[in-house]
Amino acid sequence: MISFLEVEWLKTRRSLIRWIVFLSPIIISGCAVSYLIYRKDISNYTIYQSFFSIWSACIIPIGVGIITGYLIYEENLSNSFNIILSNGINRKKFYLAKFLFSIIAQAVCTFLAVIILCLGMNVLNSNNLDIALFLKASLFSIIGTLPIMAIHLIISFIFGMGASIGAGICGFLVATLIGTTAIGDNIWMFVPWSYTVKMSMIPYILQMNNTELLAQIQSQINLLFLLSIILSAIFLIVGVIWYNNCEIRDNRGD
């Protein structure tokens, strides 16, 4: 599997993926720091909540759509699918490598954005943001991303990059509505795009040491982790089974 991931990394050379992963967090967090250093009245909690609400509800859904879609689009451009079929390359490992690489790309992008935000605020504004807390929230948000990454990979293989990006935009709208407002209080568990928002808020709640609050939401926290793992496994298994038995179609026109 390591060799498959190494190949995926080499394929992104001079591609849009590396620009997205390494440049977008610099731009987004840089803009956030540039704005926040002039707002002395904003608390660390507000910074935490605002950043992860925007990142998890807006940036991640669209980013997942672009990353997974572009990875498959590149394969179509290079005619790699026909090479896989003719050379007997293990389809399961190839599919899993796409999934793992997408997760790694999203994780690197998220962690980089958080590090830039925290260092920028701590150095330029003396906010003393808890980097460990922000990194933990980043990890939780990535776990919440697993189901939609698996879903988008299926969409990208079957319908192409355009459909994946379109689904990402729809996911952003749904995550914003369901994950950040009271509207989704009773239905969020049916909407995987809302998991990243809710997961990213867990670390701050846990460090509050509010026993009564923790008792109230402990079942929700457990359900979030359970749904993220189970749904990602289900969609990943479905995707692997489908890809292992499908006839590859040409999406180069997407």
N, C-alpha and C positions, 0 to 999 in steps of 0.2 A: 504493500500500500504506500510505503514511503516513496518508492520509485514513481508511482503514479502521481503523487503530490508534487514531486520534483518536476515532473513533466508539465503539470498544470502551471507551476510557477514560471517555467521557461516559456510557456505559451503566452503568458501575459506581458512578455517583453515588448516594449513600444506599443502597448495596448491601452485602452481606456481604463481597464481595471486598476492598474497601478496608480493612475492619476486620481481615480475616485478614492482609493484606499488611503493614499498618503497626502493628497492635496486638500480634499474636502474637509477633513477634521481641522487642518491648519486654518483654512478660511473661516469655517463656522465658529470654531472656538476663538479664533483671533478677533472676529467681529464681536463675539459675546464679551470678551475681555475689554475690548475697546469701548464698548458701551457701559459696562458695569463699573469701570474704574472712575466714572464720573457720577455714579449713583451710590453715594455713601450711605443712603438710607435703606438700602436693600440688605436684608439679613441673609446669613449663610443658608438657612432653610429655604428661603425664597429662591436663591440661586440654584440650590439642589433641585427643588421641585420644578422650577421653570426649565432648567436645562434638560432634565430627563423627560419631562412631559413633551417638549419639542423634539428631542432626539428620538425618543421611543415611538412617539405617535406620528411624526412627520418624516424624519430622516431615515430611520430604519426601514419602514415599509417600502418607500420609494427606492432606497438603496438596495434592498434585497431584490426588488424587481429588476433593477438595472444590472446588478452583478450576475445573478443567475441567468438572466436573458442574454447578456453579452457573452458569457462563457459558452453557451450553446451556439450562439450566433457565430462565434469564431470557429467553432468546429465545422459548421456548415460552410463557411467561407473557404476553409482549407480542405474541404472534402474528407475530413478525418473519419467521418462515420463509415464511409465506404471502405476506408483502409482498415478500420476495426473489423468490419464484416469479412473482408478478404483475408486478413492475417490471423483471425481467430483469437483476438485479444479478449481477455476476460471482461465481459460486459458488466458483470456485477461490481467488480473492482473499479472499473471505469466510472460507473454511475456513482458509487460511494465516494470516489475521489473528488468528483464534481461537488458533491454535498459537503464533504469535509473542507475542501478548499474554499467554498463559499462561506462556511462558518468561520474559518480562520481569517478570511479577508474582512468579514464584518466585525470580528472581534478586534483585529488590529486597528481598524478604523475607529471603533468605539473607544478603545483604551487610549489611543493616541489623542483623540479629542478631549477626553477627560483629563489626561496628564497636562495638556496644553492649557486647559481652562484653569486647573488648580494651581499650576506653577505661575501662570500669568497673574491670577488674582492674589496669590500669596506674595509674589515678588513686587508687583506694581501697586497693589492696593492694601497689602497687609491684612487680608481677610482671614488668614489661617484656616483655609478650607481643609477639611480632613480628607487627604488624598486616599487613604485606605478605605474610607467610607464610600467615596466616589468610585473607586475601582471595584469594590464589592458590588455596588449597584450596577456597574457596567457588566460584571459577570452574570448577575441575575437577569439583566435585560437580554443578554446573549442566550441564556437558557430559554427565555421566553420567545426568542426568535426561531428556535429550532423547528416548531411546527410549520411556520409560514415559509421557512427556507425549503422544507421538504415539499410543500405545496407548490411553490414557485418553480421548483426544479421540474416537477411534472408538467406544469403549464408551459415552461420554456421548451421542453423536449417535444411536446405535442403540438403546440400552437405557435411557438417562436418568441422572439424577443419583444415584439410589439405587444403581444398579449400579456407577457410577464410584467412589462412596465405599466400597462393599463391596469392590471390587477394590483400592482403596487400603489398606484394613485388611488384606486378604490379602497385599498387597505388603509392608506393614510387617512382618508375621510372617515372610515369606519372606526379606526383606532382613536381618532380625535373625539368622535361622538360617543362611542361606547366606553373607551378606556379612561377618559378624563372628565366625564360629566356623570351626574346622577342618573341619567337616562339608562345607562348600562348596568346599573346595580344588580338587576335580576337576570340579565341575559349575557353578561360578559363571558361566561364560561363556554358559550356556544360560538364565540367569535375569537379565533386564535390571534387575530391582529391586535387584540386588546391586551394580550398576555404580557407583552414587553413593557407596556406602560405600568401595569400593576406590579410586575416583578421588580422593576427598578425602584419602586417606592418602598419595598419591604425592608431593605437595610436601615433606612432612616427610622422606620417604625420600631424595629428591633432594638436599636440603640437608645430609644427613648426610655426604656426600662419602666414602661407603664403597664403594670401587671393586668389591670382591668382591660385596657385596650388590647393587649396581646391575647387575652383570653377570648375576646370577642372576635378577633380576626384570625386566630390560629387555624381554624378549619379552612378559611379561605386561602391562607398561605399554603397549607398542605395540598389543597385542591389545585392550586396554580402549578406547583411542582409536578404533581401527578399527571395533570392534563398535558403539560408541556412535554414530558417524557413519553407518555403513552401515544399522544397524537403524532408526535414526530416519528416515533417508531412505526406507527401504522402507515402514515403517508410514505415513509421511506421504503418500507417493505412493499407497498403497492407499486411504487415507482420502480423499484428494482425488478419485481416480477414482470411488470409491463415492459420495461426496457429490454429485459432478457429475452422476451418472446416477440418483440415488435419488429416490423419492417421499417427501417429508417426512411423518413421522407425528407425531401429537400426544402429547407426553410430559407434559402438564400435570398429569396425575394422579399422577406419580411423587413 
